């Protein structure tokens, strides 16, 4: 049986990119330990300096290939996270976990 693919959604714009890369890598590692195949949008082959619209197009392409998504508990505070959450909802991709204020990952619904 193949591992379920989980997309990591968390704010990026306006944050230190080095810190965001480390944060996403930590969440990826946690998901991997839990038995999932994490899909880390910070690992895509697109330059950090590429336009926001190009990043969102690639992020949504990655999301659409996933079985679930983890989102920040304040997902409405980020334009990108809100878009990813709404696309996931519209396409039947369930929210399986929440990233809390302390940057902790809580799995809500195992798939």
LOKOLKE-307926 format. One line per field, with one value per atom (N, C-alpha, C): residue number from 1; residue in one letter; z, y, x. Coordinates in nm, 3 decimals. Layout:
N
seq <- [NUM;...]
type <- [A;...]
up <- [Z;...]
north <- [Y;...]
east <- [X;...]
END
This chain:
111
seq <- [1;1;1;2;2;2;3;3;3;4;4;4;5;5;5;6;6;6;7;7;7;8;8;8;9;9;9;10;10;10;11;11;11;12;12;12;13;13;13;14;14;14;15;15;15;16;16;16;17;17;17;18;18;18;19;19;19;20;20;20;21;21;21;22;22;22;23;23;23;24;24;24;25;25;25;26;26;26;27;27;27;28;28;28;29;29;29;30;30;30;31;31;31;32;32;32;33;33;33;34;34;34;35;35;35;36;36;36;37;37;37;38;38;38;39;39;39;40;40;40;41;41;41;42;42;42;43;43;43;44;44;44;45;45;45;46;46;46;47;47;47;48;48;48;49;49;49;50;50;50;51;51;51;52;52;52;53;53;53;54;54;54;55;55;55;56;56;56;57;57;57;58;58;58;59;59;59;60;60;60;61;61;61;62;62;62;63;63;63;64;64;64;65;65;65;66;66;66;67;67;67;68;68;68;69;69;69;70;70;70;71;71;71;72;72;72;73;73;73;74;74;74;75;75;75;76;76;76;77;77;77;78;78;78;79;79;79;80;80;80;81;81;81;82;82;82;83;83;83;84;84;84;85;85;85;86;86;86;87;87;87;88;88;88;89;89;89;90;90;90;91;91;91;92;92;92;93;93;93;94;94;94;95;95;95;96;96;96;97;97;97;98;98;98;99;99;99;100;100;100;101;101;101;102;102;102;103;103;103;104;104;104;105;105;105;106;106;106;107;107;107;108;108;108;109;109;109;110;110;110;111;111;111]
type <- [X;X;X;X;X;X;X;X;X;X;X;X;X;X;X;X;X;X;X;X;X;X;X;X;X;X;X;X;X;X;X;X;X;X;X;X;X;X;X;X;X;X;X;X;X;X;X;X;X;X;X;X;X;X;X;X;X;X;X;X;X;X;X;X;X;X;X;X;X;X;X;X;X;X;X;X;X;X;X;X;X;X;X;X;X;X;X;X;X;X;X;X;X;X;X;X;X;X;X;X;X;X;X;X;X;X;X;X;X;X;X;X;X;X;X;X;X;X;X;X;X;X;X;X;X;X;X;X;X;X;X;X;X;X;X;X;X;X;X;X;X;X;X;X;X;X;X;X;X;X;X;X;X;X;X;X;X;X;X;X;X;X;X;X;X;X;X;X;X;X;X;X;X;X;X;X;X;X;X;X;X;X;X;X;X;X;X;X;X;X;X;X;X;X;X;X;X;X;X;X;X;X;X;X;X;X;X;X;X;X;X;X;X;X;X;X;X;X;X;X;X;X;X;X;X;X;X;X;X;X;X;X;X;X;X;X;X;X;X;X;X;X;X;X;X;X;X;X;X;X;X;X;X;X;X;X;X;X;X;X;X;X;X;X;X;X;X;X;X;X;X;X;X;X;X;X;X;X;X;X;X;X;X;X;X;X;X;X;X;X;X;X;X;X;X;X;X;X;X;X;X;X;X;X;X;X;X;X;X;X;X;X;X;X;X;X;X;X;X;X;X;X;X;X;X;X;X;X;X;X;X;X;X]
up <- [0.000;0.000;0.000;-0.085;-0.091;0.021;0.060;0.165;0.114;0.202;0.168;0.160;0.058;0.037;0.106;0.190;0.266;0.228;0.187;0.149;0.273;0.284;0.397;0.354;0.421;0.395;0.517;0.494;0.601;0.536;0.603;0.543;0.506;0.397;0.351;0.329;0.254;0.221;0.348;0.349;0.462;0.574;0.558;0.659;0.607;0.697;0.661;0.589;0.465;0.385;0.441;0.499;0.560;0.675;0.757;0.867;0.815;0.709;0.652;0.596;0.528;0.476;0.591;0.700;0.816;0.878;0.890;0.948;0.864;0.734;0.647;0.651;0.657;0.665;0.795;0.904;1.032;1.024;0.967;0.952;0.858;0.752;0.659;0.733;0.817;0.894;0.988;1.056;1.147;1.072;0.957;0.877;0.830;0.792;0.748;0.862;0.981;1.098;1.126;1.099;1.119;1.007;0.906;0.801;0.674;0.660;0.540;0.446;0.320;0.226;0.226;0.287;0.297;0.165;0.125;0.006;0.055;0.044;0.096;-0.017;-0.021;-0.130;-0.131;-0.020;-0.017;-0.090;-0.123;-0.192;-0.344;-0.394;-0.538;-0.615;-0.740;-0.820;-0.882;-0.796;-0.841;-0.752;-0.810;-0.734;-0.632;-0.515;-0.414;-0.466;-0.564;-0.618;-0.731;-0.767;-0.872;-0.825;-0.918;-0.880;-0.797;-0.709;-0.622;-0.704;-0.817;-0.897;-0.946;-0.982;-1.027;-0.912;-0.793;-0.676;-0.647;-0.653;-0.624;-0.727;-0.852;-0.956;-0.927;-0.894;-0.866;-0.735;-0.634;-0.506;-0.525;-0.601;-0.624;-0.705;-0.801;-0.876;-0.781;-0.690;-0.591;-0.501;-0.453;-0.365;-0.431;-0.557;-0.626;-0.642;-0.623;-0.629;-0.493;-0.392;-0.255;-0.205;-0.099;-0.035;0.083;0.132;0.247;0.257;0.351;0.371;0.520;0.564;0.699;0.681;0.767;0.756;0.889;0.886;1.012;1.074;1.208;1.268;1.235;1.193;1.151;1.000;0.925;0.781;0.708;0.766;0.699;0.704;0.782;0.795;0.683;0.594;0.483;0.354;0.258;0.128;0.063;0.066;0.005;0.077;0.211;0.288;0.270;0.265;0.243;0.107;0.005;-0.129;-0.129;-0.069;-0.065;0.010;0.121;0.199;0.120;0.054;-0.023;-0.144;-0.211;-0.323;-0.272;-0.159;-0.101;-0.070;-0.007;0.025;-0.102;-0.204;-0.329;-0.401;-0.381;-0.453;-0.367;-0.247;-0.162;-0.098;-0.082;-0.016;0.131;0.221;0.361;0.437;0.534;0.629;0.728;0.737;0.827;0.949;0.947;1.060;1.064;1.183;1.205;1.265;1.217;1.274;1.368;1.497;1.600;1.611;1.703;1.727;1.769;1.839;1.882;1.774;1.653;1.539;1.563;1.637;1.663;1.566;1.529;1.436;1.511;1.488;1.549;1.437;1.433;1.334;1.387;1.303;1.341;1.291;1.167;1.101;1.022;1.070;0.997;0.871;0.763;0.639;0.590]
north <- [-0.117;0.000;0.125;0.222;0.343;0.439;0.520;0.618;0.728;0.777;0.890;1.017;1.097;1.221;1.336;1.408;1.520;1.649;1.748;1.879;1.966;2.035;2.125;2.267;2.327;2.465;2.549;2.654;2.747;2.876;2.990;3.117;3.121;3.190;3.208;3.357;3.424;3.564;3.649;3.732;3.822;3.762;3.637;3.569;3.554;3.530;3.499;3.364;3.361;3.239;3.126;3.157;3.051;2.985;3.066;3.010;2.928;2.974;2.900;2.766;2.764;2.637;2.538;2.584;2.498;2.452;2.542;2.507;2.401;2.422;2.326;2.191;2.194;2.068;1.994;2.067;2.002;1.938;2.009;1.952;1.832;1.842;1.728;1.607;1.627;1.517;1.456;1.540;1.489;1.404;1.451;1.375;1.243;1.244;1.122;1.021;1.068;0.980;0.918;0.993;0.943;0.850;0.829;0.733;0.792;0.924;0.990;1.028;1.053;1.114;1.262;1.343;1.486;1.555;1.648;1.728;1.870;1.905;2.031;2.133;2.234;2.331;2.414;2.415;2.487;2.409;2.284;2.200;2.195;2.267;2.262;2.329;2.287;2.342;2.477;2.573;2.708;2.804;2.900;2.996;3.070;3.094;3.172;3.310;3.360;3.494;3.495;3.379;3.374;3.451;3.502;3.577;3.492;3.560;3.495;3.410;3.462;3.388;3.256;3.254;3.129;3.029;3.079;2.991;2.933;3.015;2.964;2.861;2.883;2.785;2.650;2.652;2.528;2.465;2.549;2.496;2.427;2.487;2.427;2.299;2.296;2.171;2.061;2.093;1.994;1.950;2.046;2.017;1.921;1.944;1.863;1.717;1.687;1.549;1.482;1.548;1.496;1.435;1.355;1.289;1.368;1.464;1.544;1.667;1.755;1.879;1.908;1.963;2.020;2.170;2.241;2.386;2.453;2.580;2.651;2.678;2.683;2.706;2.845;2.935;3.068;3.082;2.985;2.981;3.101;3.166;3.282;3.406;3.402;3.516;3.519;3.421;3.414;3.394;3.482;3.472;3.337;3.292;3.164;3.046;3.047;2.937;2.933;3.049;3.053;2.996;3.030;2.976;2.825;2.777;2.633;2.560;2.614;2.551;2.546;2.654;2.658;2.564;2.556;2.463;2.319;2.291;2.156;2.122;2.213;2.190;2.164;2.247;2.235;2.105;2.051;1.930;1.803;1.815;1.697;1.647;1.733;1.695;1.733;1.634;1.664;1.728;1.812;1.864;1.752;1.709;1.599;1.646;1.770;1.820;1.970;2.021;2.165;2.197;2.304;2.355;2.467;2.449;2.544;2.666;2.754;2.878;2.851;2.741;2.706;2.626;2.628;2.556;2.406;2.357;2.215;2.157;2.033;1.966;1.873;1.889;1.802;1.735;1.601;1.528;1.516;1.556;1.552;1.427;1.394;1.282;1.202;1.086;1.000;0.949;0.943;0.887;0.776]
east <- [0.084;0.000;0.090;0.058;0.139;0.101;0.196;0.172;0.081;-0.005;-0.092;-0.009;-0.037;0.037;-0.037;0.038;-0.018;0.054;-0.022;0.032;0.046;0.159;0.184;0.150;0.053;0.015;0.052;0.126;0.163;0.210;0.195;0.235;0.383;0.412;0.550;0.578;0.490;0.509;0.522;0.625;0.646;0.730;0.772;0.854;0.996;1.089;1.226;1.226;1.275;1.268;1.352;1.467;1.549;1.474;1.408;1.329;1.212;1.148;1.035;1.081;1.196;1.249;1.270;1.328;1.352;1.221;1.125;0.995;0.924;0.915;0.849;0.920;1.054;1.130;1.096;1.077;1.042;0.904;0.808;0.673;0.678;0.756;0.773;0.827;0.926;0.984;0.881;0.803;0.700;0.597;0.554;0.457;0.517;0.644;0.711;0.718;0.751;0.756;0.619;0.513;0.377;0.331;0.416;0.384;0.326;0.329;0.278;0.392;0.357;0.451;0.416;0.503;0.479;0.511;0.427;0.449;0.480;0.607;0.659;0.671;0.585;0.592;0.721;0.794;0.922;1.031;1.004;1.103;1.083;0.986;0.960;1.072;1.094;1.204;1.170;1.142;1.109;1.186;1.251;1.332;1.246;1.303;1.233;1.195;1.270;1.245;1.142;1.089;0.986;0.862;0.782;0.662;0.564;0.494;0.394;0.297;0.249;0.152;0.208;0.336;0.398;0.409;0.442;0.447;0.310;0.206;0.071;0.027;0.055;0.019;0.084;0.213;0.284;0.235;0.210;0.160;0.025;-0.063;-0.195;-0.184;-0.092;-0.069;-0.025;0.067;0.112;-0.003;-0.080;-0.194;-0.293;-0.322;-0.422;-0.380;-0.254;-0.206;-0.202;-0.257;-0.248;-0.378;-0.363;-0.478;-0.532;-0.454;-0.494;-0.407;-0.442;-0.369;-0.361;-0.247;-0.237;-0.232;-0.303;-0.317;-0.285;-0.245;-0.228;-0.365;-0.372;-0.502;-0.557;-0.473;-0.517;-0.501;-0.554;-0.533;-0.592;-0.690;-0.750;-0.659;-0.552;-0.459;-0.356;-0.359;-0.264;-0.342;-0.320;-0.388;-0.361;-0.234;-0.200;-0.264;-0.258;-0.318;-0.469;-0.531;-0.676;-0.711;-0.634;-0.657;-0.640;-0.531;-0.506;-0.617;-0.662;-0.769;-0.900;-0.932;-1.058;-1.052;-0.938;-0.924;-0.935;-0.868;-0.878;-1.023;-1.095;-1.237;-1.318;-1.296;-1.373;-1.344;-1.224;-1.183;-1.192;-1.247;-1.266;-1.138;-1.040;-0.914;-0.929;-0.932;-0.962;-0.846;-0.884;-0.787;-0.760;-0.635;-0.602;-0.524;-0.477;-0.401;-0.396;-0.360;-0.351;-0.215;-0.156;-0.031;-0.069;-0.038;-0.079;0.009;-0.028;0.045;0.190;0.214;0.350;0.423;0.370;0.428;0.431;0.333;0.320;0.218;0.237;0.148;0.055;-0.074;-0.174;-0.253;-0.247;-0.325;-0.468;-0.563;-0.704;-0.773;-0.747;-0.813;-0.711;-0.677;-0.583;-0.651;-0.577;-0.633;-0.544]
END
